[in-house]
Amino acid sequence: MNVIVIGCGYVGKAIARQWQHHGFTVTATTTTPARIAELEAVAHRAILLSGNDTATMQAELEGQHTVLLSVGAPRADAYEETYLQTAKTVVQALQSVSSVRQLIYTGSYAVYGDRQGAWVDETSPVAPANRNGEILAETEQRLLDAANDQLKVCILRLGGIYGPGRELAKIFARAAGTTRPGDGSDASNWIHLDDIVGAIDFAQSHQLHGIYNLVHSKPLTTRMVLEQVCRQNNLSPVTWDATSQSNRPYNARVSNQKLREAGYSFKYPNMVF
Ligand SMILES: NC(=O)c1ccc[n+]([C@@H]2O[C@H](COP(=O)([O-])OP(=O)(O)OC[C@H]3O[C@@H](n4cnc5c(N)ncnc54)[C@H](OP(=O)(O)O)[C@@H]3O)[C@@H](O)[C@H]2O)c1
């Protein structure tokens, strides 16, 4: 099994390591020359690849069986070049590559937008709340449009990512002791790194195609998450200003039922603090 992990950051590196343990031949990509040695430790090969480099993309996809697209934007103004441009380049390259059987993409539940806390599943229409959400939705669509009899496309819509090295206390360190807009009752959806690796591995071994939400089973409110994180880490509690509107545009309770019904068993069905 030849696999390429395009974008080998927090998620990509973890799955590259797992696939290498399975005995897969893993190619890992980065845009940063200084990361090559680090990635060589978790992959058969580590290469420099930018999401707009069609020639290198085509050369590197040739002979691969599975492509994992796991790029992440370094800045809020880099979504188009990171997600959409890279997706376009992958799709274009795949037109002249016949070996690839499956393309897996780690997207985001941000595409559901603000649903006032209502439950959403994969049949719910996307309703991005801002331009970056629109870019993520367009990225998914570009990739789904590339599916055919020979190529399965699997979109995983991830919740907020946490895990070793990206602990909740680190993520929320700056929020501690502050007053946040709203009452904290908006839903927030999270996923532990171990289940991201587990679900990507499952998607590959079961050749999943289509869209799957990848979030914990029970969404919590932002308030519950922050209270627990601050309490467990001896951080100053967060207070809420209910007279102003919440600035989180992702108020939806995301269901993971489809992935569970496909047979994936979550290591952490609920958030771990
Ligand atoms: N963070 C979250 O809470 C969250 C929530 C929902 C979904 N997600 C999704 O999870 C996925 C993985 O996130 P992550 O935390 O693993 O990201 P990450 O650690 O920031 O890693 C991102 C990777 O993408 C590469 N990259 C960035 N721009 C690129 C470009 N233009 N061309 C090629 N490669 C590029 C980076 O290259 P370098 O090695 O050069 O840095 C890096 O290897 C993302 O697809 C994101 O949409 C994240």
The ligand as a MOL file (V3000), in Angstrom:
LIG
                    3D

  0  0  0     0  0            999 V3000
M  V30 BEGIN CTAB
M  V30 COUNTS 48 52 0 0 0
M  V30 BEGIN ATOM
M  V30 1 N -7.1670 22.8340 14.1920 0
M  V30 2 C -8.4250 22.4770 14.3580 0
M  V30 3 O -8.9750 22.5580 15.4730 0
M  V30 4 C -9.2220 21.9490 13.1930 0
M  V30 5 C -10.5910 21.8660 13.3080 0
M  V30 6 C -11.3060 21.2810 12.2790 0
M  V30 7 C -10.6370 20.7990 11.1700 0
M  V30 8 N -9.2890 20.9080 11.0660 0 CHG=1
M  V30 9 C -8.6140 20.3520 9.8800 0
M  V30 10 O -7.6120 19.4320 10.2770 0
M  V30 11 C -6.6230 19.3750 9.2820 0
M  V30 12 C -5.2490 19.1850 9.8630 0
M  V30 13 O -4.9510 20.1740 10.7920 0
M  V30 14 P -3.5580 20.1910 11.5450 0
M  V30 15 O -3.8390 20.7200 12.8900 0
M  V30 16 O -2.8800 18.8740 11.4110 0 CHG=-1
M  V30 17 O -2.7540 21.2900 10.7080 0
M  V30 18 P -1.2540 21.7620 10.9120 0
M  V30 19 O -0.6050 21.0990 12.0820 0
M  V30 20 O -1.2580 23.2450 10.8750 0
M  V30 21 O -0.4910 21.2180 9.5980 0
M  V30 22 C -0.8380 21.7110 8.3610 0
M  V30 23 C 0.0550 21.1180 7.2870 0
M  V30 24 O -0.3570 21.6690 6.0240 0
M  V30 25 C 0.7840 22.1070 5.3270 0
M  V30 26 N 0.4410 23.2120 4.4430 0
M  V30 27 C -0.0370 24.4370 4.8000 0
M  V30 28 N -0.2310 25.1860 3.6970 0
M  V30 29 C 0.1180 24.4180 2.6370 0
M  V30 30 C 0.1420 24.6340 1.2360 0
M  V30 31 N -0.2470 25.7900 0.6880 0
M  V30 32 N 0.5710 23.6310 0.4300 0
M  V30 33 C 0.9710 22.4430 0.9600 0
M  V30 34 N 0.9850 22.1900 2.2920 0
M  V30 35 C 0.5570 23.1590 3.1160 0
M  V30 36 C 1.7710 22.5220 6.4020 0
M  V30 37 O 3.0640 22.5370 5.8510 0
M  V30 38 P 4.4090 22.8400 6.7210 0
M  V30 39 O 4.8630 21.4660 7.1660 0
M  V30 40 O 5.3110 23.4900 5.7690 0
M  V30 41 O 3.9870 23.7020 7.8720 0
M  V30 42 C 1.5440 21.4430 7.4470 0
M  V30 43 O 2.2910 20.2950 7.1500 0
M  V30 44 C -6.7860 20.5980 8.4510 0
M  V30 45 O -7.1830 20.1350 7.1810 0
M  V30 46 C -7.9000 21.3800 9.0700 0
M  V30 47 O -8.7790 21.8410 8.0900 0
M  V30 48 C -8.5700 21.4920 12.0560 0
M  V30 END ATOM
M  V30 BEGIN BOND
M  V30 1 1 1 2
M  V30 2 2 2 3
M  V30 3 1 2 4
M  V30 4 1 4 5
M  V30 5 2 4 48
M  V30 6 2 5 6
M  V30 7 1 6 7
M  V30 8 2 7 8
M  V30 9 1 8 9
M  V30 10 1 8 48
M  V30 11 1 9 10
M  V30 12 1 9 46
M  V30 13 1 10 11
M  V30 14 1 11 12
M  V30 15 1 11 44
M  V30 16 1 12 13
M  V30 17 1 13 14
M  V30 18 2 14 15
M  V30 19 1 14 16
M  V30 20 1 14 17
M  V30 21 1 17 18
M  V30 22 2 18 19
M  V30 23 1 18 20
M  V30 24 1 18 21
M  V30 25 1 21 22
M  V30 26 1 22 23
M  V30 27 1 23 24
M  V30 28 1 23 42
M  V30 29 1 24 25
M  V30 30 1 25 26
M  V30 31 1 25 36
M  V30 32 1 26 27
M  V30 33 1 26 35
M  V30 34 2 27 28
M  V30 35 1 28 29
M  V30 36 1 29 30
M  V30 37 2 29 35
M  V30 38 1 30 31
M  V30 39 2 30 32
M  V30 40 1 32 33
M  V30 41 2 33 34
M  V30 42 1 34 35
M  V30 43 1 36 37
M  V30 44 1 36 42
M  V30 45 1 37 38
M  V30 46 2 38 39
M  V30 47 1 38 40
M  V30 48 1 38 41
M  V30 49 1 42 43
M  V30 50 1 44 45
M  V30 51 1 44 46
M  V30 52 1 46 47
M  V30 END BOND
M  V30 END CTAB
M  END
